[in-house]
Each structure stands twice: as structure tokens, then as C-alpha cells.
Amino acid sequence: MRRGLKFVPLALLLLTLLELAVFVLVGRAVGFGAALLLVFAASLLGLVLLRREGMRAWRRFRAAAQAGQPPGPQVTDGLVGLAGALLLALPGLVSGAVGLLLLVPPLRRLAGGGVRRTAERRVSSMVAGDLFGPRRVRVYPGAPQPAPAPSPQSPPAGQSPQPGPAIEGEIVDR
């Protein structure tokens, strides 16, 4: 995780340069005032959607929690919606376009699946089950794989481990 953090300043610099280049190109094509108005309108729309998506995500999360259902799907959908609205609210044409794409339902579901897979990889199986419900497992037909060899510390199959040394006052049946 920390290895990737050293590239964040470089990525932000490149994103800023990309935003500036796209703004200049759009400004030349439609005019500086129209490009500025487009960025302002996209940011305003993003701020409105940020509030709406936040409230929507919170209501869906609460409804799932009250119904006793795993809240993971609502959380991932809410995160993707909030990320899309936040990117739309940031001043810039590229970030606004990406944010707008994240708000389109099929792309939103696709991004939500990616968020879910990432979350499942980063948390324990028990936490992932609590968040997202039971996992779907694909079973492929084919020849069975041999079982792994038992480790020297584990007892042979079918036998229970030998009890440790008896503690004073404890009755040990052998």
C-alpha cells in the first residue's frame, strides 16, 4: 500500500496538466467563456448530486441494516455514487466526465463490482460475509485434486490431538 503512495504527487501533477490541456482544447473549440461556463455548470451539478447521493446512500444503508440484510451492496453503490458526484464537483472537464460516467447505472454497477472485489480481498472472509452476504463460489468439473500432506504437528486423520500435561487437580482420562 505504501509503495503506491509515493506516486500520488506525480499522478496529481499529471492529472492537473491533463485537465489544463483539455480545458485549453475545449476553450479553443467552443470559446473560453463557454468552456468556463461548462466547468462551472458541471461543478454546480456535482455539488447538488453530492448531497443527493449521500442522502440516498445513507437511507439505503439504514434500510438494509434495519431489515437485517448485508449492507455491502448499498455501501459500494453509495461509494461509487459519491465518488462520481465528487469527481463531477471538482473543477475540470476530465474529472467531470469520469464522474458523470460513474453515475450512469451500468457503469456504476461495473465500478461497484470492482469496489466489492477490492473490499473482499482486503478484509477477512468473516467480515466480507457480514458485509456482502455469502460468497458465490464457482466449481469447475474435472479430476479431483489430491489433498495436501498433513504437517508434522497435526495428528493423523481421524485422531484427536493428545492433551497437554495435566494441571494439578485436573483429572485426565487416557
mmCIF file of the C-alpha atoms, coordinates in Angstrom:
data_MODEL
# 
_entry.id   MODEL 
# 
loop_
_atom_site.group_PDB 
_atom_site.id 
_atom_site.type_symbol 
_atom_site.label_atom_id 
_atom_site.label_alt_id 
_atom_site.label_comp_id 
_atom_site.label_asym_id 
_atom_site.label_entity_id 
_atom_site.label_seq_id 
_atom_site.pdbx_PDB_ins_code 
_atom_site.Cartn_x 
_atom_site.Cartn_y 
_atom_site.Cartn_z 
_atom_site.occupancy 
_atom_site.B_iso_or_equiv 
_atom_site.pdbx_formal_charge 
_atom_site.auth_seq_id 
_atom_site.auth_comp_id 
_atom_site.auth_asym_id 
_atom_site.auth_atom_id 
_atom_site.pdbx_PDB_model_num 
ATOM 1   C CA . MET A 1 1   ? 0.000   0.000   0.000   1.00 0.00 ? 1   MET A CA 1 
ATOM 2   C CA . ARG A 1 2   ? 2.726   2.492   0.940   1.00 0.00 ? 2   ARG A CA 1 
ATOM 3   C CA . ARG A 1 3   ? 4.663   1.752   -2.232  1.00 0.00 ? 3   ARG A CA 1 
ATOM 4   C CA . GLY A 1 4   ? 1.838   3.222   -4.313  1.00 0.00 ? 4   GLY A CA 1 
ATOM 5   C CA . LEU A 1 5   ? 1.595   6.358   -2.177  1.00 0.00 ? 5   LEU A CA 1 
ATOM 6   C CA . LYS A 1 6   ? 4.896   7.701   -3.439  1.00 0.00 ? 6   LYS A CA 1 
ATOM 7   C CA . PHE A 1 7   ? 3.335   8.113   -6.897  1.00 0.00 ? 7   PHE A CA 1 
ATOM 8   C CA . VAL A 1 8   ? 0.376   10.222  -5.697  1.00 0.00 ? 8   VAL A CA 1 
ATOM 9   C CA . PRO A 1 9   ? 2.092   13.630  -6.164  1.00 0.00 ? 9   PRO A CA 1 
ATOM 10  C CA . LEU A 1 10  ? 3.201   12.657  -9.672  1.00 0.00 ? 10  LEU A CA 1 
ATOM 11  C CA . ALA A 1 11  ? -0.294  11.413  -10.531 1.00 0.00 ? 11  ALA A CA 1 
ATOM 12  C CA . LEU A 1 12  ? -1.850  14.659  -9.253  1.00 0.00 ? 12  LEU A CA 1 
ATOM 13  C CA . LEU A 1 13  ? 0.589   16.717  -11.321 1.00 0.00 ? 13  LEU A CA 1 
ATOM 14  C CA . LEU A 1 14  ? -0.182  14.691  -14.453 1.00 0.00 ? 14  LEU A CA 1 
ATOM 15  C CA . LEU A 1 15  ? -3.924  14.952  -13.804 1.00 0.00 ? 15  LEU A CA 1 
ATOM 16  C CA . THR A 1 16  ? -3.630  18.733  -13.420 1.00 0.00 ? 16  THR A CA 1 
ATOM 17  C CA . LEU A 1 17  ? -1.690  19.006  -16.679 1.00 0.00 ? 17  LEU A CA 1 
ATOM 18  C CA . LEU A 1 18  ? -4.265  16.811  -18.442 1.00 0.00 ? 18  LEU A CA 1 
ATOM 19  C CA . GLU A 1 19  ? -7.146  18.929  -17.097 1.00 0.00 ? 19  GLU A CA 1 
ATOM 20  C CA . LEU A 1 20  ? -5.410  22.102  -18.244 1.00 0.00 ? 20  LEU A CA 1 
ATOM 21  C CA . ALA A 1 21  ? -4.677  20.719  -21.724 1.00 0.00 ? 21  ALA A CA 1 
ATOM 22  C CA . VAL A 1 22  ? -8.290  19.529  -22.183 1.00 0.00 ? 22  VAL A CA 1 
ATOM 23  C CA . PHE A 1 23  ? -9.607  22.889  -20.970 1.00 0.00 ? 23  PHE A CA 1 
ATOM 24  C CA . VAL A 1 24  ? -7.420  24.739  -23.494 1.00 0.00 ? 24  VAL A CA 1 
ATOM 25  C CA . LEU A 1 25  ? -8.538  22.422  -26.313 1.00 0.00 ? 25  LEU A CA 1 
ATOM 26  C CA . VAL A 1 26  ? -12.218 22.792  -25.428 1.00 0.00 ? 26  VAL A CA 1 
ATOM 27  C CA . GLY A 1 27  ? -11.731 26.543  -24.960 1.00 0.00 ? 27  GLY A CA 1 
ATOM 28  C CA . ARG A 1 28  ? -10.302 26.832  -28.474 1.00 0.00 ? 28  ARG A CA 1 
ATOM 29  C CA . ALA A 1 29  ? -13.134 24.755  -29.919 1.00 0.00 ? 29  ALA A CA 1 
ATOM 30  C CA . VAL A 1 30  ? -16.126 26.428  -28.251 1.00 0.00 ? 30  VAL A CA 1 
ATOM 31  C CA . GLY A 1 31  ? -14.652 29.597  -26.770 1.00 0.00 ? 31  GLY A CA 1 
ATOM 32  C CA . PHE A 1 32  ? -13.121 30.440  -23.417 1.00 0.00 ? 32  PHE A CA 1 
ATOM 33  C CA . GLY A 1 33  ? -16.367 31.717  -21.863 1.00 0.00 ? 33  GLY A CA 1 
ATOM 34  C CA . ALA A 1 34  ? -18.346 28.644  -22.901 1.00 0.00 ? 34  ALA A CA 1 
ATOM 35  C CA . ALA A 1 35  ? -15.634 26.302  -21.573 1.00 0.00 ? 35  ALA A CA 1 
ATOM 36  C CA . LEU A 1 36  ? -15.562 28.184  -18.267 1.00 0.00 ? 36  LEU A CA 1 
ATOM 37  C CA . LEU A 1 37  ? -19.363 28.050  -18.065 1.00 0.00 ? 37  LEU A CA 1 
ATOM 38  C CA . LEU A 1 38  ? -19.249 24.305  -18.774 1.00 0.00 ? 38  LEU A CA 1 
ATOM 39  C CA . VAL A 1 39  ? -16.781 23.707  -15.934 1.00 0.00 ? 39  VAL A CA 1 
ATOM 40  C CA . PHE A 1 40  ? -18.846 25.878  -13.579 1.00 0.00 ? 40  PHE A CA 1 
ATOM 41  C CA . ALA A 1 41  ? -22.110 24.117  -14.502 1.00 0.00 ? 41  ALA A CA 1 
ATOM 42  C CA . ALA A 1 42  ? -20.536 20.676  -14.060 1.00 0.00 ? 42  ALA A CA 1 
ATOM 43  C CA . SER A 1 43  ? -19.182 21.650  -10.637 1.00 0.00 ? 43  SER A CA 1 
ATOM 44  C CA . LEU A 1 44  ? -22.558 23.021  -9.556  1.00 0.00 ? 44  LEU A CA 1 
ATOM 45  C CA . LEU A 1 45  ? -24.308 19.858  -10.748 1.00 0.00 ? 45  LEU A CA 1 
ATOM 46  C CA . GLY A 1 46  ? -21.709 17.786  -8.878  1.00 0.00 ? 46  GLY A CA 1 
ATOM 47  C CA . LEU A 1 47  ? -22.387 19.660  -5.634  1.00 0.00 ? 47  LEU A CA 1 
ATOM 48  C CA . VAL A 1 48  ? -26.134 19.080  -5.965  1.00 0.00 ? 48  VAL A CA 1 
ATOM 49  C CA . LEU A 1 49  ? -25.591 15.395  -6.780  1.00 0.00 ? 49  LEU A CA 1 
ATOM 50  C CA . LEU A 1 50  ? -23.121 15.021  -3.908  1.00 0.00 ? 50  LEU A CA 1 
ATOM 51  C CA . ARG A 1 51  ? -25.804 15.859  -1.405  1.00 0.00 ? 51  ARG A CA 1 
ATOM 52  C CA . ARG A 1 52  ? -28.423 13.714  -3.166  1.00 0.00 ? 52  ARG A CA 1 
ATOM 53  C CA . GLU A 1 53  ? -26.117 10.691  -3.487  1.00 0.00 ? 53  GLU A CA 1 
ATOM 54  C CA . GLY A 1 54  ? -25.012 10.996  0.130   1.00 0.00 ? 54  GLY A CA 1 
ATOM 55  C CA . MET A 1 55  ? -28.570 11.074  1.425   1.00 0.00 ? 55  MET A CA 1 
ATOM 56  C CA . ARG A 1 56  ? -29.598 8.247   -0.895  1.00 0.00 ? 56  ARG A CA 1 
ATOM 57  C CA . ALA A 1 57  ? -26.679 6.061   0.223   1.00 0.00 ? 57  ALA A CA 1 
ATOM 58  C CA . TRP A 1 58  ? -27.412 6.731   3.891   1.00 0.00 ? 58  TRP A CA 1 
ATOM 59  C CA . ARG A 1 59  ? -31.130 5.865   3.513   1.00 0.00 ? 59  ARG A CA 1 
ATOM 60  C CA . ARG A 1 60  ? -30.359 2.620   1.646   1.00 0.00 ? 60  ARG A CA 1 
ATOM 61  C CA . PHE A 1 61  ? -27.714 1.644   4.216   1.00 0.00 ? 61  PHE A CA 1 
ATOM 62  C CA . ARG A 1 62  ? -30.126 2.225   7.108   1.00 0.00 ? 62  ARG A CA 1 
ATOM 63  C CA . ALA A 1 63  ? -32.920 0.290   5.378   1.00 0.00 ? 63  ALA A CA 1 
ATOM 64  C CA . ALA A 1 64  ? -30.635 -2.692  4.780   1.00 0.00 ? 64  ALA A CA 1 
ATOM 65  C CA . ALA A 1 65  ? -29.355 -2.622  8.364   1.00 0.00 ? 65  ALA A CA 1 
ATOM 66  C CA . GLN A 1 66  ? -32.905 -2.442  9.783   1.00 0.00 ? 66  GLN A CA 1 
ATOM 67  C CA . ALA A 1 67  ? -34.032 -5.307  7.533   1.00 0.00 ? 67  ALA A CA 1 
ATOM 68  C CA . GLY A 1 68  ? -31.132 -7.445  8.738   1.00 0.00 ? 68  GLY A CA 1 
ATOM 69  C CA . GLN A 1 69  ? -29.618 -7.693  5.252   1.00 0.00 ? 69  GLN A CA 1 
ATOM 70  C CA . PRO A 1 70  ? -25.917 -7.331  4.486   1.00 0.00 ? 70  PRO A CA 1 
ATOM 71  C CA . PRO A 1 71  ? -25.310 -3.605  3.816   1.00 0.00 ? 71  PRO A CA 1 
ATOM 72  C CA . GLY A 1 72  ? -22.332 -4.161  1.487   1.00 0.00 ? 72  GLY A CA 1 
ATOM 73  C CA . PRO A 1 73  ? -24.132 -3.707  -1.850  1.00 0.00 ? 73  PRO A CA 1 
ATOM 74  C CA . GLN A 1 74  ? -25.688 -0.458  -0.647  1.00 0.00 ? 74  GLN A CA 1 
ATOM 75  C CA . VAL A 1 75  ? -22.340 0.736   0.695   1.00 0.00 ? 75  VAL A CA 1 
ATOM 76  C CA . THR A 1 76  ? -20.479 0.018   -2.551  1.00 0.00 ? 76  THR A CA 1 
ATOM 77  C CA . ASP A 1 77  ? -23.210 1.609   -4.663  1.00 0.00 ? 77  ASP A CA 1 
ATOM 78  C CA . GLY A 1 78  ? -23.186 4.631   -2.364  1.00 0.00 ? 78  GLY A CA 1 
ATOM 79  C CA . LEU A 1 79  ? -19.390 4.904   -2.529  1.00 0.00 ? 79  LEU A CA 1 
ATOM 80  C CA . VAL A 1 80  ? -19.406 4.803   -6.316  1.00 0.00 ? 80  VAL A CA 1 
ATOM 81  C CA . GLY A 1 81  ? -22.207 7.380   -6.449  1.00 0.00 ? 81  GLY A CA 1 
ATOM 82  C CA . LEU A 1 82  ? -20.401 9.668   -4.019  1.00 0.00 ? 82  LEU A CA 1 
ATOM 83  C CA . ALA A 1 83  ? -17.127 9.286   -5.935  1.00 0.00 ? 83  ALA A CA 1 
ATOM 84  C CA . GLY A 1 84  ? -18.915 10.144  -9.184  1.00 0.00 ? 84  GLY A CA 1 
ATOM 85  C CA . ALA A 1 85  ? -20.573 13.197  -7.670  1.00 0.00 ? 85  ALA A CA 1 
ATOM 86  C CA . LEU A 1 86  ? -17.302 14.316  -6.057  1.00 0.00 ? 86  LEU A CA 1 
ATOM 87  C CA . LEU A 1 87  ? -15.410 13.992  -9.342  1.00 0.00 ? 87  LEU A CA 1 
ATOM 88  C CA . LEU A 1 88  ? -18.160 15.959  -11.054 1.00 0.00 ? 88  LEU A CA 1 
ATOM 89  C CA . ALA A 1 89  ? -17.938 18.656  -8.374  1.00 0.00 ? 89  ALA A CA 1 
ATOM 90  C CA . LEU A 1 90  ? -14.181 19.073  -8.843  1.00 0.00 ? 90  LEU A CA 1 
ATOM 91  C CA . PRO A 1 91  ? -13.377 21.814  -11.329 1.00 0.00 ? 91  PRO A CA 1 
ATOM 92  C CA . GLY A 1 92  ? -12.200 20.160  -14.503 1.00 0.00 ? 92  GLY A CA 1 
ATOM 93  C CA . LEU A 1 93  ? -13.566 18.630  -17.653 1.00 0.00 ? 93  LEU A CA 1 
ATOM 94  C CA . VAL A 1 94  ? -11.806 15.249  -17.426 1.00 0.00 ? 94  VAL A CA 1 
ATOM 95  C CA . SER A 1 95  ? -12.763 14.650  -13.786 1.00 0.00 ? 95  SER A CA 1 
ATOM 96  C CA . GLY A 1 96  ? -16.304 15.813  -14.586 1.00 0.00 ? 96  GLY A CA 1 
ATOM 97  C CA . ALA A 1 97  ? -16.571 13.368  -17.489 1.00 0.00 ? 97  ALA A CA 1 
ATOM 98  C CA . VAL A 1 98  ? -15.310 10.481  -15.346 1.00 0.00 ? 98  VAL A CA 1 
ATOM 99  C CA . GLY A 1 99  ? -17.701 11.478  -12.554 1.00 0.00 ? 99  GLY A CA 1 
ATOM 100 C CA . LEU A 1 100 ? -20.607 11.638  -14.979 1.00 0.00 ? 100 LEU A CA 1 
ATOM 101 C CA . LEU A 1 101 ? -19.715 8.185   -16.318 1.00 0.00 ? 101 LEU A CA 1 
ATOM 102 C CA . LEU A 1 102 ? -19.701 6.778   -12.768 1.00 0.00 ? 102 LEU A CA 1 
ATOM 103 C CA . LEU A 1 103 ? -23.286 7.964   -12.354 1.00 0.00 ? 103 LEU A CA 1 
ATOM 104 C CA . VAL A 1 104 ? -24.554 6.019   -15.400 1.00 0.00 ? 104 VAL A CA 1 
ATOM 105 C CA . PRO A 1 105 ? -26.247 2.876   -13.962 1.00 0.00 ? 105 PRO A CA 1 
ATOM 106 C CA . PRO A 1 106 ? -24.467 0.127   -15.994 1.00 0.00 ? 106 PRO A CA 1 
ATOM 107 C CA . LEU A 1 107 ? -21.039 1.692   -15.423 1.00 0.00 ? 107 LEU A CA 1 
ATOM 108 C CA . ARG A 1 108 ? -21.935 2.324   -11.798 1.00 0.00 ? 108 ARG A CA 1 
ATOM 109 C CA . ARG A 1 109 ? -22.711 -1.385  -11.287 1.00 0.00 ? 109 ARG A CA 1 
ATOM 110 C CA . LEU A 1 110 ? -19.462 -2.317  -13.014 1.00 0.00 ? 110 LEU A CA 1 
ATOM 111 C CA . ALA A 1 111 ? -17.444 0.030   -10.783 1.00 0.00 ? 111 ALA A CA 1 
ATOM 112 C CA . GLY A 1 112 ? -19.377 -1.207  -7.728  1.00 0.00 ? 112 GLY A CA 1 
ATOM 113 C CA . GLY A 1 113 ? -18.339 -4.773  -8.552  1.00 0.00 ? 113 GLY A CA 1 
ATOM 114 C CA . GLY A 1 114 ? -14.717 -3.646  -8.645  1.00 0.00 ? 114 GLY A CA 1 
ATOM 115 C CA . VAL A 1 115 ? -15.080 -1.897  -5.281  1.00 0.00 ? 115 VAL A CA 1 
ATOM 116 C CA . ARG A 1 116 ? -16.675 -5.026  -3.821  1.00 0.00 ? 116 ARG A CA 1 
ATOM 117 C CA . ARG A 1 117 ? -13.908 -7.341  -5.095  1.00 0.00 ? 117 ARG A CA 1 
ATOM 118 C CA . THR A 1 118 ? -11.270 -4.989  -3.727  1.00 0.00 ? 118 THR A CA 1 
ATOM 119 C CA . ALA A 1 119 ? -13.009 -4.821  -0.348  1.00 0.00 ? 119 ALA A CA 1 
ATOM 120 C CA . GLU A 1 120 ? -13.379 -8.611  -0.195  1.00 0.00 ? 120 GLU A CA 1 
ATOM 121 C CA . ARG A 1 121 ? -9.655  -9.046  -0.861  1.00 0.00 ? 121 ARG A CA 1 
ATOM 122 C CA . ARG A 1 122 ? -8.658  -6.572  1.840   1.00 0.00 ? 122 ARG A CA 1 
ATOM 123 C CA . VAL A 1 123 ? -10.850 -7.802  4.719   1.00 0.00 ? 123 VAL A CA 1 
ATOM 124 C CA . SER A 1 124 ? -11.223 -11.205 6.355   1.00 0.00 ? 124 SER A CA 1 
ATOM 125 C CA . SER A 1 125 ? -13.708 -13.718 4.977   1.00 0.00 ? 125 SER A CA 1 
ATOM 126 C CA . MET A 1 126 ? -15.927 -13.302 8.021   1.00 0.00 ? 126 MET A CA 1 
ATOM 127 C CA . VAL A 1 127 ? -16.126 -9.521  7.647   1.00 0.00 ? 127 VAL A CA 1 
ATOM 128 C CA . ALA A 1 128 ? -16.718 -9.852  3.890   1.00 0.00 ? 128 ALA A CA 1 
ATOM 129 C CA . GLY A 1 129 ? -19.553 -12.298 4.608   1.00 0.00 ? 129 GLY A CA 1 
ATOM 130 C CA . ASP A 1 130 ? -21.095 -9.884  7.095   1.00 0.00 ? 130 ASP A CA 1 
ATOM 131 C CA . LEU A 1 131 ? -20.854 -7.016  4.610   1.00 0.00 ? 131 LEU A CA 1 
ATOM 132 C CA . PHE A 1 132 ? -21.819 -8.691  1.355   1.00 0.00 ? 132 PHE A CA 1 
ATOM 133 C CA . GLY A 1 133 ? -23.562 -11.918 2.349   1.00 0.00 ? 133 GLY A CA 1 
ATOM 134 C CA . PRO A 1 134 ? -22.480 -15.382 1.304   1.00 0.00 ? 134 PRO A CA 1 
ATOM 135 C CA . ARG A 1 135 ? -19.879 -15.559 -1.448  1.00 0.00 ? 135 ARG A CA 1 
ATOM 136 C CA . ARG A 1 136 ? -20.571 -17.174 -4.765  1.00 0.00 ? 136 ARG A CA 1 
ATOM 137 C CA . VAL A 1 137 ? -18.130 -19.943 -5.461  1.00 0.00 ? 137 VAL A CA 1 
ATOM 138 C CA . ARG A 1 138 ? -17.504 -21.339 -8.925  1.00 0.00 ? 138 ARG A CA 1 
ATOM 139 C CA . VAL A 1 139 ? -16.950 -25.076 -9.076  1.00 0.00 ? 139 VAL A CA 1 
ATOM 140 C CA . TYR A 1 140 ? -15.372 -26.469 -12.201 1.00 0.00 ? 140 TYR A CA 1 
ATOM 141 C CA . PRO A 1 141 ? -15.834 -30.123 -13.156 1.00 0.00 ? 141 PRO A CA 1 
ATOM 142 C CA . GLY A 1 142 ? -12.694 -32.138 -13.527 1.00 0.00 ? 142 GLY A CA 1 
ATOM 143 C CA . ALA A 1 143 ? -10.415 -34.567 -11.806 1.00 0.00 ? 143 ALA A CA 1 
ATOM 144 C CA . PRO A 1 144 ? -10.227 -34.121 -8.029  1.00 0.00 ? 144 PRO A CA 1 
ATOM 145 C CA . GLN A 1 145 ? -7.044  -32.588 -6.706  1.00 0.00 ? 145 GLN A CA 1 
ATOM 146 C CA . PRO A 1 146 ? -5.008  -34.532 -4.123  1.00 0.00 ? 146 PRO A CA 1 
ATOM 147 C CA . ALA A 1 147 ? -5.309  -33.353 -0.539  1.00 0.00 ? 147 ALA A CA 1 
ATOM 148 C CA . PRO A 1 148 ? -2.267  -31.586 0.919   1.00 0.00 ? 148 PRO A CA 1 
ATOM 149 C CA . ALA A 1 149 ? 0.051   -33.722 3.038   1.00 0.00 ? 149 ALA A CA 1 
ATOM 150 C CA . PRO A 1 150 ? -0.507  -33.333 6.800   1.00 0.00 ? 150 PRO A CA 1 
ATOM 151 C CA . SER A 1 151 ? 2.026   -31.248 8.655   1.00 0.00 ? 151 SER A CA 1 
ATOM 152 C CA . PRO A 1 152 ? 4.222   -32.985 11.256  1.00 0.00 ? 152 PRO A CA 1 
ATOM 153 C CA . GLN A 1 153 ? 2.465   -31.136 14.090  1.00 0.00 ? 153 GLN A CA 1 
ATOM 154 C CA . SER A 1 154 ? -1.051  -32.223 13.121  1.00 0.00 ? 154 SER A CA 1 
ATOM 155 C CA . PRO A 1 155 ? -2.414  -35.586 14.356  1.00 0.00 ? 155 PRO A CA 1 
ATOM 156 C CA . PRO A 1 156 ? -3.182  -38.350 11.830  1.00 0.00 ? 156 PRO A CA 1 
ATOM 157 C CA . ALA A 1 157 ? -6.632  -38.218 10.239  1.00 0.00 ? 157 ALA A CA 1 
ATOM 158 C CA . GLY A 1 158 ? -9.415  -39.476 12.490  1.00 0.00 ? 158 GLY A CA 1 
ATOM 159 C CA . GLN A 1 159 ? -7.483  -38.991 15.768  1.00 0.00 ? 159 GLN A CA 1 
ATOM 160 C CA . SER A 1 160 ? -7.847  -36.132 18.168  1.00 0.00 ? 160 SER A CA 1 
ATOM 161 C CA . PRO A 1 161 ? -4.757  -34.344 19.421  1.00 0.00 ? 161 PRO A CA 1 
ATOM 162 C CA . GLN A 1 162 ? -3.226  -35.640 22.662  1.00 0.00 ? 162 GLN A CA 1 
ATOM 163 C CA . PRO A 1 163 ? -3.995  -33.480 25.672  1.00 0.00 ? 163 PRO A CA 1 
ATOM 164 C CA . GLY A 1 164 ? -1.192  -31.410 27.126  1.00 0.00 ? 164 GLY A CA 1 
ATOM 165 C CA . PRO A 1 165 ? 0.336   -32.015 30.524  1.00 0.00 ? 165 PRO A CA 1 
ATOM 166 C CA . ALA A 1 166 ? -2.138  -32.338 33.369  1.00 0.00 ? 166 ALA A CA 1 
ATOM 167 C CA . ILE A 1 167 ? -2.612  -29.344 35.622  1.00 0.00 ? 167 ILE A CA 1 
ATOM 168 C CA . GLU A 1 168 ? -2.646  -30.008 39.347  1.00 0.00 ? 168 GLU A CA 1 
ATOM 169 C CA . GLY A 1 169 ? -6.137  -31.012 40.398  1.00 0.00 ? 169 GLY A CA 1 
ATOM 170 C CA . GLU A 1 170 ? -7.253  -31.912 36.873  1.00 0.00 ? 170 GLU A CA 1 
ATOM 171 C CA . ILE A 1 171 ? -8.444  -35.430 36.057  1.00 0.00 ? 171 ILE A CA 1 
ATOM 172 C CA . VAL A 1 172 ? -7.028  -36.696 32.766  1.00 0.00 ? 172 VAL A CA 1 
ATOM 173 C CA . ASP A 1 173 ? -8.544  -39.768 31.135  1.00 0.00 ? 173 ASP A CA 1 
ATOM 174 C CA . ARG A 1 174 ? -6.133  -41.727 28.945  1.00 0.00 ? 174 ARG A CA 1 
# 
